[in-house]
Every structure is written in structure tokens, then in C-alpha cells.
Amino acid sequence: MKLGIPIIGLCDSNNTTENLNIIVPCNNKGAKSLGLIFWILANEYLKARGELKEGEQLQLTADDFTSD
């Protein structure tokens, strides 16, 4: 079923990418790596929405996204 929504994948070098529209190359197996990726995405998303000013960052740190 096609909804017109871009499909984004966090891919390592051994992932299949045939049905993805956007590929983010990263280590998708480690908890710390994924936490850092989600922190970066959250930071940039809030900047794009205007909720964070340029140069400003989340009050949460990358460690908050990677801790157990």
C-alpha cells in the first residue's frame, strides 16, 4: 500500500535498502549508536520546527538517549 510517505532506514553496510526512499548510514546495532542517532534527529527536528534556535541544543544530552 503506497501512502506517499517517504520511508527512511537507519542502515549498516549489510542491510537491504531496496524499498527505502532515504538511507541514513550508521551503526544500527549498538544501543549507544542508535541513542546518538535519535538525539541528533530530535535536535534537528526541533530546530526545523523553530522550537530550538540556531546554535541551541536539547536540554537532554546524548547520554539521556543512550542510558538504560
MODELLER restraints for C-alpha pairs under 7 A, 6 or more apart:
rsr = mdl.restraints
at = mdl.atoms
rsr.add(forms.Gaussian(group=physical.xy_distance, feature=features.Distance(at['CA:6:A'], at['CA:21:A']), mean=5.67, stdev=0.5))
rsr.add(forms.Gaussian(group=physical.xy_distance, feature=features.Distance(at['CA:7:A'], at['CA:20:A']), mean=5.21, stdev=0.5))
rsr.add(forms.Gaussian(group=physical.xy_distance, feature=features.Distance(at['CA:7:A'], at['CA:21:A']), mean=5.22, stdev=0.5))
rsr.add(forms.Gaussian(group=physical.xy_distance, feature=features.Distance(at['CA:7:A'], at['CA:22:A']), mean=6.35, stdev=0.5))
rsr.add(forms.Gaussian(group=physical.xy_distance, feature=features.Distance(at['CA:8:A'], at['CA:20:A']), mean=5.92, stdev=0.5))
rsr.add(forms.Gaussian(group=physical.xy_distance, feature=features.Distance(at['CA:8:A'], at['CA:21:A']), mean=6.06, stdev=0.5))
rsr.add(forms.Gaussian(group=physical.xy_distance, feature=features.Distance(at['CA:8:A'], at['CA:22:A']), mean=4.70, stdev=0.5))
rsr.add(forms.Gaussian(group=physical.xy_distance, feature=features.Distance(at['CA:8:A'], at['CA:23:A']), mean=5.85, stdev=0.5))
rsr.add(forms.Gaussian(group=physical.xy_distance, feature=features.Distance(at['CA:9:A'], at['CA:20:A']), mean=6.36, stdev=0.5))
rsr.add(forms.Gaussian(group=physical.xy_distance, feature=features.Distance(at['CA:9:A'], at['CA:22:A']), mean=6.43, stdev=0.5))
rsr.add(forms.Gaussian(group=physical.xy_distance, feature=features.Distance(at['CA:9:A'], at['CA:23:A']), mean=5.08, stdev=0.5))
rsr.add(forms.Gaussian(group=physical.xy_distance, feature=features.Distance(at['CA:9:A'], at['CA:24:A']), mean=6.06, stdev=0.5))
rsr.add(forms.Gaussian(group=physical.xy_distance, feature=features.Distance(at['CA:10:A'], at['CA:23:A']), mean=6.20, stdev=0.5))
rsr.add(forms.Gaussian(group=physical.xy_distance, feature=features.Distance(at['CA:10:A'], at['CA:24:A']), mean=4.86, stdev=0.5))
rsr.add(forms.Gaussian(group=physical.xy_distance, feature=features.Distance(at['CA:10:A'], at['CA:25:A']), mean=6.05, stdev=0.5))
rsr.add(forms.Gaussian(group=physical.xy_distance, feature=features.Distance(at['CA:10:A'], at['CA:26:A']), mean=6.23, stdev=0.5))
rsr.add(forms.Gaussian(group=physical.xy_distance, feature=features.Distance(at['CA:10:A'], at['CA:28:A']), mean=6.22, stdev=0.5))
rsr.add(forms.Gaussian(group=physical.xy_distance, feature=features.Distance(at['CA:11:A'], at['CA:23:A']), mean=6.48, stdev=0.5))
rsr.add(forms.Gaussian(group=physical.xy_distance, feature=features.Distance(at['CA:11:A'], at['CA:24:A']), mean=6.01, stdev=0.5))
rsr.add(forms.Gaussian(group=physical.xy_distance, feature=features.Distance(at['CA:11:A'], at['CA:25:A']), mean=5.10, stdev=0.5))
rsr.add(forms.Gaussian(group=physical.xy_distance, feature=features.Distance(at['CA:11:A'], at['CA:26:A']), mean=5.81, stdev=0.5))
rsr.add(forms.Gaussian(group=physical.xy_distance, feature=features.Distance(at['CA:11:A'], at['CA:28:A']), mean=6.24, stdev=0.5))
rsr.add(forms.Gaussian(group=physical.xy_distance, feature=features.Distance(at['CA:12:A'], at['CA:25:A']), mean=5.97, stdev=0.5))
rsr.add(forms.Gaussian(group=physical.xy_distance, feature=features.Distance(at['CA:12:A'], at['CA:26:A']), mean=5.52, stdev=0.5))
rsr.add(forms.Gaussian(group=physical.xy_distance, feature=features.Distance(at['CA:12:A'], at['CA:27:A']), mean=5.43, stdev=0.5))
rsr.add(forms.Gaussian(group=physical.xy_distance, feature=features.Distance(at['CA:12:A'], at['CA:28:A']), mean=6.01, stdev=0.5))
rsr.add(forms.Gaussian(group=physical.xy_distance, feature=features.Distance(at['CA:27:A'], at['CA:33:A']), mean=6.11, stdev=0.5))
rsr.add(forms.Gaussian(group=physical.xy_distance, feature=features.Distance(at['CA:28:A'], at['CA:34:A']), mean=5.99, stdev=0.5))
rsr.add(forms.Gaussian(group=physical.xy_distance, feature=features.Distance(at['CA:31:A'], at['CA:66:A']), mean=6.35, stdev=0.5))
rsr.add(forms.Gaussian(group=physical.xy_distance, feature=features.Distance(at['CA:32:A'], at['CA:66:A']), mean=5.01, stdev=0.5))
rsr.add(forms.Gaussian(group=physical.xy_distance, feature=features.Distance(at['CA:35:A'], at['CA:62:A']), mean=6.88, stdev=0.5))
rsr.add(forms.Gaussian(group=physical.xy_distance, feature=features.Distance(at['CA:35:A'], at['CA:65:A']), mean=4.75, stdev=0.5))
rsr.add(forms.Gaussian(group=physical.xy_distance, feature=features.Distance(at['CA:35:A'], at['CA:66:A']), mean=4.64, stdev=0.5))
rsr.add(forms.Gaussian(group=physical.xy_distance, feature=features.Distance(at['CA:36:A'], at['CA:62:A']), mean=5.65, stdev=0.5))
rsr.add(forms.Gaussian(group=physical.xy_distance, feature=features.Distance(at['CA:36:A'], at['CA:65:A']), mean=6.77, stdev=0.5))
rsr.add(forms.Gaussian(group=physical.xy_distance, feature=features.Distance(at['CA:36:A'], at['CA:66:A']), mean=6.96, stdev=0.5))
rsr.add(forms.Gaussian(group=physical.xy_distance, feature=features.Distance(at['CA:39:A'], at['CA:62:A']), mean=5.67, stdev=0.5))
rsr.add(forms.Gaussian(group=physical.xy_distance, feature=features.Distance(at['CA:39:A'], at['CA:65:A']), mean=6.34, stdev=0.5))
rsr.add(forms.Gaussian(group=physical.xy_distance, feature=features.Distance(at['CA:43:A'], at['CA:57:A']), mean=6.37, stdev=0.5))
rsr.add(forms.Gaussian(group=physical.xy_distance, feature=features.Distance(at['CA:43:A'], at['CA:58:A']), mean=6.03, stdev=0.5))
rsr.add(forms.Gaussian(group=physical.xy_distance, feature=features.Distance(at['CA:46:A'], at['CA:52:A']), mean=5.61, stdev=0.5))
rsr.add(forms.Gaussian(group=physical.xy_distance, feature=features.Distance(at['CA:47:A'], at['CA:53:A']), mean=6.20, stdev=0.5))
rsr.add(forms.Gaussian(group=physical.xy_distance, feature=features.Distance(at['CA:47:A'], at['CA:54:A']), mean=6.83, stdev=0.5))
